[in-house]
Amino acid sequence: MEDFHGYPVKRLSSNVLELDCLATAGPRIVRLRYKGSANLLAEVPELSVPTPYGAYRSLGGHRLWFAPEAMPRTYFPDGEGLVATDLPNGVRLEGRTEAATGIHKRIDVLLQRDKAEVRLTHSLTNEGLWTVELAPWALTMFRLGGAAILPIRATNETTDDLLPNRNVVLWPYTRLHDTRLHLQDEFVVVKPRPDMRPFKIGAFSQQGWLAYWLDGVLFRKSFAVQPGLPHPDYHCNAELYCDSHFIELEGLGPLCKLEPGGSVSFEETWQLYDNLEQEFLTEEMVALCAEKGS
C-alpha cells in the first residue's frame, strides 16, 4: 500500500485526476495530481503544534475544521482512528469523535470519471452533551510558487453608492504593505513565497469560489453563497492564509448552533484546468496570475 510520510493512504483515480486520502488518520486528502503532475498540495509532515491533548501534526493537504479558531479546541490531534469506506466513485472518510469537543468529522469524496472535478461533502456532528456554536471550515493547503485568487466583486443594492458593498478582513499579523498582496477592484491576489512571515486575509465572496494557479494548472474550489446568514471572522466565507511553508485556501459555511445529535454540512466542488482562459477570469486577472515574481 502507498503511504504519505508513514501514513497509509487510499487512492482514487479518474482519467485525469489522482487523489490520495489518509486511510487511518484525518479525515485528510493529502495528494492531488492533475494529468500526471507532481502533487499540487503542500506536504509539511515536519510541522506540528503542541496541545494539551498531544501534538497536532499539520501534514498538509485538505482537512475539515470548524470555526471560530481557538486553541486548543481547533487543534485536536487526528493522527489515528479514521475509518475509510468505499463509495461509488469515491470514499467516505470518518474521523474519530473528538474527546475534548464531542465533534465527529466526515468528508465524502466523489471523483468524476471523465473530467477534472471532485465533489466533497464535509459533515460535522455534535456527539457531545451541550449545544455548540460553530461553522464548517474546509481548508486546502498548496505548495508555494503560484498565485491565489479571492474574488470580491460585488454589485450595489442601491443606485446611489452611499453604502459599502465589500468587506476585506485582516488578522493581527497581516501587513497591508506585504509584497505578496495584490489588491484589485474585483480580486484579492496573494502570491506566496518562502521565508516570509504569516499573512492572512478574508472576505465575503459573493462569487463563492477560491482559486490557485500553480505550474500552469488552475485549481478552483466553489461553494454555496449564503449572504443572509451570519459567518465567522467578521462575516467571511473565503479566506487565504500563507507562511513560509504553504498557502491555504479556506471556505467557510454560516455559523450555526449545533445541538447534541445535530449535524451540519458544507459542500465544495473542485475543478482543475490546464489553461487560464476561463470564463470566471478576466484578461487582466489572467495576466497577473501568469506574471513571474512579485
C-alpha positions in Angstrom: 0.0 0.0 0.0 1.2 3.5 -0.8 1.9 5.8 2.2 2.2 9.5 3.0 5.2 10.1 5.2 4.4 6.9 7.1 0.6 7.1 7.0 -1.2 4.5 4.8 -3.4 6.1 2.0 -6.5 5.3 0.0 -6.0 6.2 -3.7 -8.8 7.5 -6.0 -8.1 7.8 -9.8 -10.0 9.1 -12.8 -8.9 9.7 -16.4 -7.3 13.0 -15.4 -7.0 13.2 -11.6 -5.4 11.2 -8.8 -6.1 11.7 -5.1 -4.6 10.2 -2.0 -6.6 10.2 1.2 -5.2 9.1 4.5 -6.6 5.7 5.3 -6.2 5.7 9.1 -5.9 9.4 10.1 -7.7 12.6 9.5 -10.1 13.0 7.6 -7.4 14.3 5.1 -6.8 14.4 1.4 -3.0 14.6 1.1 -2.2 14.4 -2.6 -3.8 15.8 -5.8 -2.3 15.2 -9.2 -3.6 16.5 -12.5 -2.7 14.7 -15.7 0.3 13.1 -14.1 1.6 16.3 -12.4 3.5 16.4 -9.2 1.4 16.8 -6.0 -0.2 20.2 -6.1 -1.0 20.1 -2.4 1.6 21.0 0.3 3.4 18.3 2.2 4.6 19.6 5.6 4.9 16.5 7.9 7.6 18.3 9.9 5.1 21.0 11.2 3.3 20.4 14.5 1.6 22.3 17.2 1.8 21.3 20.9 -1.6 21.0 22.6 -2.8 19.6 26.0 -4.0 16.5 24.0 -0.7 15.9 22.3 0.9 17.2 19.2 -1.3 18.3 16.3 0.5 17.5 13.0 -0.2 19.8 10.1 0.8 17.2 7.5 -0.5 19.2 4.5 -3.3 18.7 2.0 -7.0 19.2 2.7 -8.8 18.9 6.0 -12.0 19.8 7.9 -12.1 22.1 10.9 -14.8 24.2 12.5 -14.7 28.0 13.2 -14.1 30.2 15.0 -10.5 29.2 15.5 -9.4 28.7 19.1 -6.5 27.0 21.0 -6.7 24.2 21.9 -10.1 23.3 20.6 -9.3 23.7 16.9 -6.1 21.7 17.1 -7.3 18.4 18.5 -4.9 15.6 17.1 -6.3 13.5 14.3 -3.5 11.0 13.8 -5.5 7.8 14.3 -8.9 6.3 14.4 -10.2 7.2 10.9 -12.5 4.7 9.1 -12.4 4.8 5.3 -15.5 3.3 3.5 -15.7 2.9 -0.3 -18.4 4.7 -2.1 -19.3 4.5 -5.8 -16.6 6.6 -7.5 -15.3 7.8 -4.1 -14.7 7.2 -0.4 -16.2 8.3 2.9 -13.6 9.4 5.5 -14.9 9.3 9.1 -12.7 10.6 11.8 -12.8 9.5 15.4 -15.1 11.7 17.6 -13.0 14.3 19.3 -13.0 13.5 23.1 -12.5 17.2 24.0 -15.2 18.7 21.8 -17.6 15.9 21.1 -17.5 16.8 17.3 -17.4 14.0 14.7 -15.9 14.9 11.3 -16.7 13.3 8.0 -15.7 14.0 4.4 -17.4 12.2 1.4 -15.1 12.5 -1.6 -16.6 11.8 -5.1 -14.4 11.8 -8.1 -15.9 12.4 -11.6 -14.6 9.8 -14.0 -14.2 11.8 -17.2 -13.5 15.3 -16.1 -11.2 17.1 -13.6 -13.8 17.5 -10.9 -14.2 16.4 -7.3 -17.2 16.9 -5.1 -16.8 17.0 -1.4 -19.4 16.9 1.4 -18.0 17.9 4.7 -20.1 17.0 7.7 -19.9 17.9 11.4 -22.0 16.1 14.0 -22.3 17.1 17.7 -21.9 13.9 19.7 -21.4 15.8 22.9 -23.8 16.8 25.7 -24.1 20.6 25.0 -25.0 22.8 22.1 -22.0 24.1 20.2 -21.9 27.2 18.0 -19.7 26.6 15.0 -19.2 27.0 11.3 -17.9 24.3 9.0 -14.4 25.2 7.7 -12.7 23.5 4.7 -9.0 24.2 4.3 -6.8 23.2 1.3 -3.0 23.6 1.6 -0.9 24.1 -1.6 2.7 24.3 -2.5 4.3 27.7 -2.8 5.1 29.2 -6.1 1.7 30.1 -7.5 -1.0 32.8 -7.2 -4.1 32.6 -5.1 -7.3 34.4 -6.1 -10.2 35.6 -3.9 -13.0 37.3 -5.9 -14.5 40.3 -4.1 -16.6 41.7 -7.0 -20.0 42.9 -5.8 -22.9 45.0 -7.0 -24.7 47.7 -5.1 -28.2 47.0 -3.9 -28.9 50.7 -4.3 -28.1 53.1 -7.1 -26.6 56.0 -5.0 -23.4 54.3 -3.9 -23.8 55.5 -0.4 -23.4 52.1 1.3 -20.5 49.7 1.3 -20.7 46.6 -0.8 -17.4 44.7 0.0 -15.5 43.6 3.1 -11.9 42.8 3.5 -10.8 41.3 6.8 -7.3 41.4 8.2 -5.6 39.3 11.0 -3.3 40.9 13.7 -0.2 39.7 11.9 -1.2 40.8 8.4 0.6 43.8 6.9 -1.0 45.8 4.1 2.4 46.6 2.7 3.2 42.9 2.3 4.6 42.4 -1.2 2.7 39.1 -1.6 -0.6 41.0 -1.6 -2.1 42.5 -4.8 -5.4 44.3 -4.3 -7.7 45.0 -7.3 -11.3 46.2 -7.6 -12.6 42.7 -8.3 -10.0 40.3 -6.8 -7.6 39.8 -3.9 -4.4 38.1 -5.2 -1.8 36.6 -2.9 1.5 35.3 -4.4 3.2 33.3 -1.6 7.0 33.0 -1.3 9.2 31.1 1.1 11.0 32.7 4.1 8.2 35.2 4.9 6.1 35.8 7.9 2.5 34.6 8.2 -0.2 36.5 6.3 -4.0 36.1 6.2 -6.9 38.0 4.5 -10.6 37.2 4.3 -13.8 38.5 2.7 -17.4 37.6 2.0 -17.2 36.5 -1.7 -20.5 36.8 -3.5 -18.9 34.6 -6.2 -18.4 31.7 -3.8 -15.0 30.4 -5.0 -11.3 30.5 -4.4 -8.6 29.6 -6.9 -4.9 28.8 -7.1 -2.7 28.9 -10.2 0.4 26.7 -10.0 2.7 25.1 -12.6 0.3 26.1 -15.4 -2.7 24.5 -13.7 -5.6 26.4 -12.3 -7.4 24.9 -9.3 -10.8 26.3 -8.3 -12.9 25.3 -5.3 -16.5 26.6 -5.2 -19.3 26.6 -2.6 -22.7 27.9 -1.9 -23.1 31.6 -1.0 -25.4 32.3 1.9 -25.3 36.1 2.4 -28.3 36.3 4.7 -26.7 34.1 7.4 -24.0 35.1 10.0 -20.5 33.9 9.3 -17.4 33.8 11.4 -14.4 36.2 11.3 -16.3 39.4 10.6 -18.6 37.7 8.1 -16.1 35.8 6.0 -16.9 32.9 3.7 -13.5 32.8 2.0 -10.0 33.3 3.4 -6.4 33.0 2.3 -3.5 32.2 4.6 0.2 31.7 3.8 3.5 31.4 5.5 7.0 30.2 4.6 5.8 26.6 4.1 2.4 26.7 2.2 -0.6 28.7 1.1 -4.1 27.8 2.2 -7.5 28.3 0.5 -10.3 28.3 3.1 -14.0 28.1 2.6 -16.4 28.6 5.4 -20.1 28.0 5.9 -22.5 30.0 8.1 -22.4 29.9 11.9 -25.0 27.6 13.5 -25.9 26.3 16.9 -25.5 22.6 16.7 -27.5 20.8 19.4 -26.5 17.3 20.7 -27.1 14.8 17.9 -27.3 17.6 15.3 -25.3 17.8 12.1 -24.3 20.4 9.5 -22.7 20.0 6.1 -20.6 22.1 3.8 -20.2 21.2 0.1 -17.3 22.1 -2.2 -16.7 21.4 -5.9 -13.1 21.2 -7.0 -12.3 21.9 -10.7 -8.9 21.9 -12.4 -7.9 23.5 -15.8 -4.7 23.4 -17.7 -5.2 26.9 -19.2 -6.2 30.2 -17.7 -8.7 31.3 -20.4 -11.8 30.5 -18.3 -15.0 32.5 -18.1 -14.6 33.3 -14.5 -11.3 35.1 -15.0 -10.8 38.5 -16.7 -7.9 39.1 -19.1 -6.3 41.4 -16.5 -6.6 38.6 -13.9 -5.0 36.1 -16.3 -2.1 38.4 -16.9 -1.5 38.9 -13.2 -1.6 35.2 -12.4 0.9 34.4 -15.2 3.3 37.1 -14.0 6.6 35.9 -12.6 7.9 37.0 -9.2 6.1 39.7 -7.1 
